[in-house]
Every structure is written in structure tokens, then in C-alpha cells.
């Protein structure tokens, strides 16, 4: 049940997201589009409540409960960021708005961008760890919480691996490519330019008394 609900929430996320962006950008109804987008976090509330009810009804904690916690953590951390990113691109491509700013690609600016993304991963892992710990305490000693503990370790490993990747951008910042050298004019272009300069000089020469 929980696995099917996670899949349904993921599908509902993209359906509501596409519908909200289309209404906002194509139809120009920003309030209606915002109302559809507000339905996205409601899906996460439904998933959380269903997971808690499933455990309360005596279900053995399994990998599906851990998956639900990781999914909720990722949505909390990256959901608003993903919505803003997609909203900016949809407004540009569908609504004729200005192009959204691109993230930095080189140097310490890129390292700072990667560090911010890592902090989102840390926040998502923290949410997942909290939910899993609440589930562990709820089950107590009466059930097997090994799968929940395993997902806690997975959340920590994901945050640690992302941290190592982000650190590489600080230790070895990506250098900007050198500016392209100025292209030397072709012989026919140089001759044409010299002819135009000569003509300008001829027209600018003061008139004589002839």
C-alpha cells in the first residue's frame, strides 16, 4: 500500500505541477495556478498520514516506510527549489517572460552554488532521519526496526557523498575557459576594409581651389 501511495504521490506531483504551470503561463491565471501548485505539498501530508496510520494499525516497519521518509525529506528540501526553477523556465518558454538566471559555472561562485545544494540535501536527510526516528520510537521494542535504521544510514550516506562532491568544487574550483583570441581578418576582408578607409579619407579631404 505504501509503495503504491509513494508512486501515486510522485505521479500526482508532476500532474499538479504541469497543470499549475500551464494555467499560470498559458492561460495567465496566476491565482488558479498557484492554487494547483499548493496541492503539491498536500500530497506529502497524505503520504505522511498514511504511513503513520499503517504503522499504527500494526504493520511491520519495512523498506516501504523508509522509502516514504526519504521521499518526504527530499520533497521538503528540494520541492520549493524545483518549483521555482520550473516556474521560471515555463514563464520564459510558454509565457514570453525573461530567461531565468543560470547558476554560476566556474570558480568559487560555482562552489558556493554547490554548497547551497548540499545544504538542501542535509536538510532533506535531517527530515528523513527525524521521521524515521519517530517511527522507531513509535514501534519501540515490540517490532523489528532494522529496516528503519538502515534507511537512516542511507540518508546519512547520501548527505555525506553529496558533501564530498560539493567539497571538490572548493578544493579544485572549475576554471573559466580562456577568452577566444581575436580572429585575424582574411586577406579579402582586410583589402575591403582598407578600401573603405581610403574612401573615407578621400571624402574627408578639404576641397582645393581647382
C-alpha positions in Angstrom: 0.0 0.0 0.0 2.7 2.5 1.0 4.7 1.8 -2.2 1.6 2.4 -4.4 1.0 5.6 -2.4 4.5 6.8 -3.0 4.2 6.2 -6.7 0.8 7.9 -6.7 2.2 10.9 -4.9 5.1 11.2 -7.3 2.7 11.0 -10.3 0.4 13.5 -8.7 3.3 15.8 -8.1 4.1 16.1 -11.8 0.4 16.3 -12.8 -0.3 19.1 -10.4 3.0 20.8 -11.3 2.3 20.7 -15.1 -1.3 21.8 -14.6 -0.3 24.7 -12.3 2.4 25.9 -14.6 0.2 25.6 -17.7 -2.6 27.6 -16.1 -0.2 30.3 -14.8 1.8 30.7 -18.0 -0.6 29.8 -20.9 -3.9 31.0 -19.5 -2.5 33.8 -17.4 -4.5 32.8 -14.3 -1.8 33.1 -11.7 -4.1 32.6 -8.7 -5.6 29.5 -10.1 -2.2 28.2 -11.0 -0.9 28.9 -7.5 -3.9 27.0 -6.0 -3.0 24.0 -8.1 0.6 24.2 -7.0 -0.4 24.4 -3.4 -1.8 20.9 -3.8 1.7 19.5 -4.2 2.7 19.7 -0.5 -0.8 18.3 0.4 0.3 15.1 -1.3 3.2 14.8 1.1 0.8 15.3 4.1 -1.3 12.5 2.7 1.7 10.2 2.4 2.9 11.0 5.9 -0.5 10.4 7.5 -0.9 7.1 5.6 2.5 5.9 6.7 1.7 6.7 10.3 -1.7 5.0 10.1 -0.2 1.9 8.5 2.3 1.6 11.4 -0.4 2.3 14.0 -2.5 -0.5 12.6 0.2 -3.0 13.4 2.1 -3.1 10.1 5.7 -4.3 10.5 8.2 -1.5 9.7 9.7 -2.2 6.3 11.6 -0.7 3.5 8.5 1.0 2.1 8.2 3.1 5.3 11.9 4.1 4.9 11.3 5.0 1.3 8.4 7.2 2.2 10.5 9.0 4.8 13.3 9.6 2.2 10.8 10.8 -0.3 9.2 13.3 2.2 12.7 14.6 3.1 13.7 15.1 -0.5 10.4 16.9 -1.2 10.7 19.2 1.8 14.3 20.1 0.8 14.1 20.4 -2.9 10.4 20.9 -3.6 10.3 24.7 -3.4 13.6 25.0 -5.3 12.3 22.7 -8.1 9.0 24.6 -8.3 10.8 28.0 -8.7 13.2 26.5 -11.3 10.4 25.1 -13.4 8.2 28.1 -12.9 10.9 30.4 -14.3 11.6 28.2 -17.3 7.8 27.8 -18.0 7.3 31.5 -17.8 10.1 32.1 -20.2 9.2 29.4 -22.8 5.4 29.5 -22.5 4.6 33.0 -21.3 7.2 35.0 -23.1 8.9 36.1 -19.9 12.6 36.9 -19.5 15.0 33.9 -19.3 15.7 32.8 -15.8 19.2 33.4 -14.4 21.6 30.5 -14.8 23.6 29.2 -11.9 27.3 30.1 -11.9 29.5 27.6 -13.8 33.1 28.5 -12.7 35.2 29.4 -9.7 34.1 29.9 -6.2 30.7 31.1 -7.3 30.1 27.6 -8.6 31.5 26.2 -5.3 29.0 28.4 -3.4 26.1 27.2 -5.5 27.1 23.5 -4.9 27.4 24.2 -1.2 23.8 25.5 -1.1 22.6 22.4 -2.9 24.4 20.3 -0.4 22.7 22.1 2.5 19.4 21.2 0.9 20.5 17.6 0.9 21.4 17.9 4.5 18.0 19.4 5.3 16.3 16.6 3.5 18.3 14.0 5.3 17.6 15.6 8.6 13.8 15.5 7.9 14.1 11.8 6.8 16.1 11.0 10.0 13.6 12.7 12.2 10.6 10.9 10.6 12.4 7.5 10.8 13.4 8.1 14.4 9.8 8.9 15.3 8.8 5.7 13.6 11.4 3.8 15.6 10.2 5.2 18.9 6.6 4.5 17.9 7.3 0.9 17.2 9.5 0.5 20.2 10.9 -2.9 21.3 7.9 -4.7 20.1 8.8 -4.8 16.4 11.8 -5.1 14.1 13.2 -1.6 13.4 16.2 -2.8 11.4 14.9 -1.6 8.1 14.2 1.9 9.5 17.7 2.1 10.9 19.1 1.0 7.6 17.3 3.9 5.8 18.7 6.3 8.5 22.2 5.1 7.5 21.2 5.6 3.8 20.1 9.2 4.4 23.4 9.9 6.2 25.5 8.3 3.4 23.6 10.4 0.7 24.3 13.6 2.6 28.0 12.6 3.1 28.5 11.7 -0.5 27.0 14.9 -1.7 29.2 16.8 0.7 32.3 15.2 -0.7 31.2 16.2 -4.3 30.5 19.7 -3.2 33.9 19.9 -1.5 35.7 19.1 -4.7 34.4 22.3 -6.2 36.1 24.2 -3.3 39.4 22.3 -3.4 39.5 22.2 -7.2 37.4 25.1 -8.5 36.3 24.8 -12.1 38.2 27.4 -14.1 36.6 29.5 -16.7 37.7 28.9 -20.3 40.2 31.4 -21.6 38.7 34.1 -23.9 38.8 33.3 -27.5 41.6 35.1 -29.4 40.6 37.8 -31.8 40.3 36.4 -35.3 42.6 37.9 -37.8 40.7 39.3 -40.8 41.0 37.3 -44.1 43.0 38.9 -46.9 39.9 39.9 -48.9 38.3 41.4 -45.7 41.5 43.4 -45.0 41.6 44.7 -48.6 37.9 45.7 -48.4 38.5 47.5 -45.1 41.5 49.4 -46.4 39.4 50.4 -49.5 36.7 51.8 -47.2 39.2 53.7 -45.1 40.8 55.2 -48.2 37.4 56.3 -49.5 36.6 57.9 -46.2 39.8 59.8 -46.3 39.2 60.9 -49.8 35.7 62.3 -48.9 37.1 64.0 -45.8 40.0 65.8 -47.7 39.5 69.6 -47.8 38.5 71.0 -51.2 41.2 72.7 -53.3 41.0 75.8 -55.4 40.7 73.8 -58.7 
